[in-house]
Every structure is written in structure tokens, then in C-alpha cells.
Amino acid sequence: MKLSATIVGLSLIAAACSSGPAAPTPEPTDRVCNADFCIEVPVGWTVEVGDGFMAGHHDVAPTETFLTVGLINLEAIVQGAGGSWPAPTDEVARAFWTLLEDAGVGSFTRSQRMVGGAERSWGTHETGTMWHLVYPTAPSAGIGVELRAPNDTWETHADAVFASLETVP
């Protein structure tokens, strides 16, 4: 019991030291689909669904949270960042961050290969923390998922969305 109280206390201190509101629990989730893909979004996210994309924000922090899911051209990302095509998925993810860094709005921290060939990356955006997923679907096509939030407590929301991404056959 004492350990639980300590963990809760440390979590509250960490959230208090971060900018913006702490993330609410990411459960339950709602399934959202368009003609190309589906995701699970934690309750509280308001998502607009369009042709080839989804965009939304969380009601707890509507001006500080941002979620996008969309069809992306992997080759264009790599070449836009000055690289050459073809390139592996980790280089596509890094090229995405290079474009943000060149624009002065983001900074890459790290990336990790996911089961199935996707690449997840972490960094900062001018508005806070950012998580990105590159999910290849064809040699030069894929799905990009981006979640921006005011602090690291929102990573559980990125985890839920990223893990749930499915293409529609």
C-alpha cells in the first residue's frame, strides 16, 4: 500500500511539473475507420474522418493535443529531406523528423522498429511532446500517425492509437 501511494504521489508531481494538463486514462476506446484504415481512439478524442485521413484533438486539452492519421508518400518524405529512394522505414521516420527540424518546429529524440515493419519515433514539437508512427503499406506508400500533446503523460494515448492501426482490405 505504501508503494502505491508513493507511485501515485510521484506521478502527480511529474504531471504538475509538466506543461499542460495530464492525460486522462486511455480506456475505454472507440473504433474509428475510413475507407483505408481503422484506429482505436481513447474516449475524449474528437476525430474528423476524411478521405485518406483522420484528424482530431482531446477534449481535456483541445488546443494542446493533435492527432492525425493519413496516407503518406514515403519516397516524397525521404527525398524532401534530401535523402535518396529507396530507403528503409527507419530512414523514412528520421527523414520526417529532419523536415520538422529544418522547419524549426520539432526535434527527434529516438525511434524503435515495431513488429511488422513499422517505425515508431519520439521527439518534441514546438507545442510539447510528439510521437510518430510510419506504417509502410507498399514500396513507397504508407500510413503516418502523429500525436502531439503538452507532456509525456499522453504517451499512453499514443500507445493505444499506434497499437490499434489496421488497414482496411
KEDREN-269865 format. One record per residue (C-alpha): residue in three letters; x, y, z. Coordinates in nm, 2 decimals, always signed. Layout:
# residues N
+------+--------+--------+--------+
! resn !     px !     py !     pz !
+------+--------+--------+--------+
!  ala !      X !      Y !      Z !
...
+------+--------+--------+--------+
***
This chain:
# residues 169
+------+--------+--------+--------+
! resn !     px !     py !     pz !
+------+--------+--------+--------+
!  met !  +0.00 !  +0.00 !  +0.00 !
!  lys !  +0.28 !  +0.24 !  +0.08 !
!  leu !  +0.45 !  +0.17 !  -0.25 !
!  ser !  +0.12 !  +0.25 !  -0.44 !
!  ala !  +0.09 !  +0.58 !  -0.25 !
!  thr !  +0.45 !  +0.67 !  -0.34 !
!  ile !  +0.39 !  +0.59 !  -0.71 !
!  val !  +0.07 !  +0.80 !  -0.72 !
!  gly !  +0.25 !  +1.08 !  -0.54 !
!  leu !  +0.54 !  +1.08 !  -0.78 !
!  ser !  +0.30 !  +1.06 !  -1.08 !
!  leu !  +0.12 !  +1.37 !  -0.95 !
!  ile !  +0.45 !  +1.56 !  -0.90 !
!  ala !  +0.57 !  +1.46 !  -1.25 !
!  ala !  +0.24 !  +1.58 !  -1.40 !
!  ala !  +0.25 !  +1.90 !  -1.20 !
!  cys !  +0.60 !  +1.98 !  -1.33 !
!  ser !  +0.50 !  +1.92 !  -1.69 !
!  ser !  +0.33 !  +2.19 !  -1.90 !
!  gly !  -0.04 !  +2.14 !  -1.98 !
!  pro !  -0.29 !  +1.90 !  -1.84 !
!  ala !  -0.21 !  +1.54 !  -1.76 !
!  ala !  -0.36 !  +1.28 !  -1.98 !
!  pro !  -0.67 !  +1.10 !  -1.86 !
!  thr !  -0.67 !  +0.72 !  -1.86 !
!  pro !  -0.67 !  +0.59 !  -2.23 !
!  glu !  -0.95 !  +0.35 !  -2.16 !
!  pro !  -1.21 !  +0.28 !  -2.30 !
!  thr !  -1.15 !  +0.33 !  -2.67 !
!  asp !  -1.37 !  +0.39 !  -2.97 !
!  arg !  -1.31 !  +0.23 !  -3.31 !
!  val !  -1.29 !  +0.49 !  -3.59 !
!  cys !  -1.25 !  +0.39 !  -3.96 !
!  asn !  -1.24 !  +0.54 !  -4.30 !
!  ala !  -1.20 !  +0.35 !  -4.63 !
!  asp !  -0.83 !  +0.30 !  -4.58 !
!  phe !  -0.76 !  +0.23 !  -4.22 !
!  cys !  -0.91 !  +0.20 !  -3.87 !
!  ile !  -0.78 !  +0.30 !  -3.53 !
!  glu !  -0.89 !  +0.28 !  -3.17 !
!  val !  -0.90 !  +0.63 !  -3.00 !
!  pro !  -0.93 !  +0.67 !  -2.63 !
!  val !  -1.26 !  +0.82 !  -2.52 !
!  gly !  -1.24 !  +1.20 !  -2.52 !
!  trp !  -1.08 !  +1.24 !  -2.86 !
!  thr !  -1.30 !  +1.42 !  -3.11 !
!  val !  -1.20 !  +1.29 !  -3.46 !
!  glu !  -1.29 !  +1.42 !  -3.80 !
!  val !  -1.28 !  +1.14 !  -4.06 !
!  gly !  -1.20 !  +1.23 !  -4.42 !
!  asp !  -1.09 !  +1.06 !  -4.75 !
!  gly !  -0.74 !  +0.92 !  -4.67 !
!  phe !  -0.71 !  +1.10 !  -4.33 !
!  met !  -0.83 !  +1.15 !  -3.98 !
!  ala !  -0.76 !  +1.45 !  -3.75 !
!  gly !  -0.86 !  +1.53 !  -3.40 !
!  his !  -0.80 !  +1.67 !  -3.06 !
!  his !  -0.87 !  +1.56 !  -2.70 !
!  asp !  -1.15 !  +1.74 !  -2.51 !
!  val !  -0.93 !  +1.78 !  -2.20 !
!  ala !  -0.68 !  +1.99 !  -2.39 !
!  pro !  -0.84 !  +2.08 !  -2.73 !
!  thr !  -0.58 !  +2.34 !  -2.82 !
!  glu !  -0.28 !  +2.14 !  -2.69 !
!  thr !  -0.35 !  +1.80 !  -2.84 !
!  phe !  -0.34 !  +1.70 !  -3.20 !
!  leu !  -0.39 !  +1.36 !  -3.36 !
!  thr !  -0.36 !  +1.29 !  -3.73 !
!  val !  -0.36 !  +0.97 !  -3.93 !
!  gly !  -0.32 !  +0.98 !  -4.30 !
!  leu !  -0.19 !  +0.82 !  -4.62 !
!  ile !  +0.17 !  +0.93 !  -4.68 !
!  asn !  +0.42 !  +0.91 !  -4.97 !
!  leu !  +0.74 !  +0.75 !  -4.81 !
!  glu !  +0.95 !  +0.84 !  -5.12 !
!  ala !  +0.85 !  +1.21 !  -5.11 !
!  ile !  +0.93 !  +1.23 !  -4.74 !
!  val !  +1.28 !  +1.09 !  -4.79 !
!  gln !  +1.35 !  +1.30 !  -5.10 !
!  gly !  +1.21 !  +1.61 !  -4.93 !
!  ala !  +1.46 !  +1.57 !  -4.65 !
!  gly !  +1.75 !  +1.53 !  -4.90 !
!  gly !  +1.77 !  +1.16 !  -4.90 !
!  ser !  +1.76 !  +0.91 !  -5.18 !
!  trp !  +1.50 !  +0.65 !  -5.25 !
!  pro !  +1.46 !  +0.36 !  -5.19 !
!  ala !  +1.51 !  +0.38 !  -4.81 !
!  pro !  +1.42 !  +0.15 !  -4.52 !
!  thr !  +1.14 !  +0.25 !  -4.28 !
!  asp !  +1.38 !  +0.38 !  -4.01 !
!  glu !  +1.53 !  +0.63 !  -4.26 !
!  val !  +1.18 !  +0.74 !  -4.36 !
!  ala !  +1.10 !  +0.81 !  -3.99 !
!  arg !  +1.42 !  +1.00 !  -3.95 !
!  ala !  +1.36 !  +1.20 !  -4.27 !
!  phe !  +1.02 !  +1.30 !  -4.13 !
!  trp !  +1.19 !  +1.45 !  -3.82 !
!  thr !  +1.45 !  +1.61 !  -4.04 !
!  leu !  +1.18 !  +1.80 !  -4.22 !
!  leu !  +1.04 !  +1.92 !  -3.88 !
!  glu !  +1.39 !  +2.01 !  -3.76 !
!  asp !  +1.46 !  +2.20 !  -4.08 !
!  ala !  +1.14 !  +2.40 !  -4.04 !
!  gly !  +1.23 !  +2.47 !  -3.68 !
!  val !  +0.92 !  +2.31 !  -3.53 !
!  gly !  +1.04 !  +1.97 !  -3.40 !
!  ser !  +1.33 !  +1.77 !  -3.27 !
!  phe !  +1.40 !  +1.40 !  -3.30 !
!  thr !  +1.47 !  +1.20 !  -2.98 !
!  arg !  +1.47 !  +0.83 !  -3.08 !
!  ser !  +1.30 !  +0.57 !  -3.28 !
!  gln !  +1.22 !  +0.20 !  -3.25 !
!  arg !  +1.13 !  -0.07 !  -3.50 !
!  met !  +0.80 !  -0.23 !  -3.44 !
!  val !  +0.67 !  -0.58 !  -3.51 !
!  gly !  +0.55 !  -0.59 !  -3.87 !
!  gly !  +0.80 !  -0.33 !  -4.00 !
!  ala !  +0.65 !  -0.01 !  -3.87 !
!  glu !  +0.88 !  +0.25 !  -3.71 !
!  arg !  +0.78 !  +0.44 !  -3.40 !
!  ser !  +0.96 !  +0.76 !  -3.31 !
!  trp !  +0.96 !  +1.01 !  -3.02 !
!  gly !  +1.05 !  +1.38 !  -3.01 !
!  thr !  +0.94 !  +1.72 !  -2.93 !
!  his !  +0.73 !  +1.97 !  -3.12 !
!  glu !  +0.71 !  +2.34 !  -3.06 !
!  thr !  +0.38 !  +2.27 !  -2.87 !
!  gly !  +0.52 !  +1.99 !  -2.65 !
!  thr !  +0.58 !  +1.62 !  -2.69 !
!  met !  +0.53 !  +1.43 !  -3.01 !
!  trp !  +0.50 !  +1.07 !  -3.11 !
!  his !  +0.51 !  +0.95 !  -3.48 !
!  leu !  +0.45 !  +0.61 !  -3.65 !
!  val !  +0.54 !  +0.52 !  -4.01 !
!  tyr !  +0.35 !  +0.22 !  -4.12 !
!  pro !  +0.45 !  +0.10 !  -4.47 !
!  thr !  +0.17 !  -0.04 !  -4.69 !
!  ala !  +0.35 !  -0.06 !  -5.03 !
!  pro !  +0.70 !  +0.01 !  -5.16 !
!  ser !  +0.66 !  +0.39 !  -5.15 !
!  ala !  +0.33 !  +0.43 !  -4.97 !
!  gly !  +0.22 !  +0.41 !  -4.60 !
!  ile !  +0.02 !  +0.55 !  -4.32 !
!  gly !  +0.16 !  +0.81 !  -4.09 !
!  val !  +0.02 !  +0.86 !  -3.74 !
!  glu !  +0.11 !  +1.17 !  -3.54 !
!  leu !  +0.01 !  +1.25 !  -3.18 !
!  arg !  +0.11 !  +1.58 !  -3.02 !
!  ala !  +0.04 !  +1.67 !  -2.66 !
!  pro !  +0.16 !  +1.91 !  -2.39 !
!  asn !  +0.36 !  +1.65 !  -2.19 !
!  asp !  +0.48 !  +1.29 !  -2.16 !
!  thr !  +0.17 !  +1.17 !  -1.97 !
!  trp !  -0.01 !  +1.15 !  -2.31 !
!  glu !  +0.22 !  +0.87 !  -2.43 !
!  thr !  -0.04 !  +0.61 !  -2.32 !
!  his !  -0.28 !  +0.76 !  -2.58 !
!  ala !  -0.01 !  +0.73 !  -2.85 !
!  asp !  +0.04 !  +0.37 !  -2.74 !
!  ala !  -0.33 !  +0.29 !  -2.77 !
!  val !  -0.37 !  +0.45 !  -3.12 !
!  phe !  -0.04 !  +0.31 !  -3.26 !
!  ala !  -0.11 !  -0.04 !  -3.15 !
!  ser !  -0.46 !  -0.04 !  -3.30 !
!  leu !  -0.38 !  +0.08 !  -3.65 !
!  glu !  -0.52 !  -0.16 !  -3.91 !
!  thr !  -0.55 !  -0.13 !  -4.29 !
!  val !  -0.89 !  -0.19 !  -4.45 !
!  pro !  -0.87 !  -0.46 !  -4.71 !
+------+--------+--------+--------+
***
